[in-house]
Amino acid sequence: EVVLRDRTQLAQDGMLVIVAMIDGESGLLKGEAEVHSRGFVYLKESKDFIREINVLVKDIISKTSSKDRTTNWAYVKENLRDKIGEFIFKRTERRPMILPFIVEI
C-alpha cells in the first residue's frame, strides 16, 4: 500500500532531490544546494523558482544546524522536507516527493 501511494505521488507531482554540502566546522551550507527535479518542474525554465528554493534551504540550515557538532541531521532533513514542501505547495499547488541529502564535509 505504501509503495503504491509513493508511486502515485511520483506520477502526479514528481520529485525534488536536494543535496546540501555542510561545513563540518561551522555547520553552514557550503556554496549552494544542488536541486534536481524529476517530473516536477523543468529546471531550465524554472531558474528563479530554484533560486528561491536555494535561499530557503540556506536559511533553514543556518537556523537548524549547530556550530558545536551536535546537530541532529535527521531533524534538519525533516525541517527541509516540511518547509520546502509548504513553500512549493503555496506556489504550485503540487506536492512533489522531497528527498533532502545532507553531506557533512
N, C-alpha and C positions, 0 to 999 in steps of 0.2 A: 504494500500500500504506500509506503514512504517513497519507494523508488518511482512508482507511477506518478505520485504527486510532484516529485522533483522533475521528472521528465516533462510533465505537462507545463510546469512553470518555465522550464528552459525553452520549450517550444513556443510559448506565448510571449514571454518577456525577455528571453535571452539571459546572458550572464555578464558580470563585470568582475575582472580579476584586478586586484590592486596589490602591487609589490612595493613595499617600502623598505628602504635600507636605513637602518638606525645606527647612529654613532653610539657605540657601547659606553663611551666615557660620559657624554653629555645627555644621552637619551633622546636626542633630537634627530629629526629626519635629515639624512644626507642627500642634498640635491632635491630632485622632485620624485614623487612616487611614479611608478610605471602603471598606467591604466590600460588594460586590454579588454576589448569588448567583443563578445561573440553573440550575434543575434539580437543585440540591444540597440546600439547606435553605430553608424558608420563613422569611424574616428576622423577621417579626413574632412568630413562635413561638419563635425561637432567639436572643433578645436576649442572654442570658447567654453563650451559646456565641460569639457575635460579639464581645462584650466581651473574652472570653478571647483571641480571635484578635487583637484590637486591642492588648492588653497585650503579646502575643508579638511583634507587628510592631514596637512601640515598642522593646522590649528588643533585638531583632535589629538594628534600625537603629542604636541607640545603641552596640552592640558592634562593628558592622562599618563605620561611617562614620568619617571623619576630619575634624578641625576645620581642617586646613590646605589644603582644597580639592583634595586629591589622592585623593579617594575613588574607588574603582573601582566604579561603579554597577552594572555587569554582575555583579560578584561579590556585591553586596548583593542584587540581584534573585534570583540563583541561590540564595543563602542563605535568602531569604524563601521561595522556592518549596519548597526541601528541608525546612526546619524546620517550616513551617506544614503541609506535606503529611504529615510524620511525626505531628504533633500531631493532625491531622484523622483520620488512619488509626487512631491509637490510640483515639480517641473514637468513631468511627463505623464503622470498617472499610470505608470508602469512599475512593476516590482521585479526587476531582474534579480537573479541569484547573485549575491555579492560574496566574493571569496577574497578576503584580505590575507596577504602573506607578509610577515614581518621578518626581516633578516637583520640580525644584530651583528655589526662588524666592528 
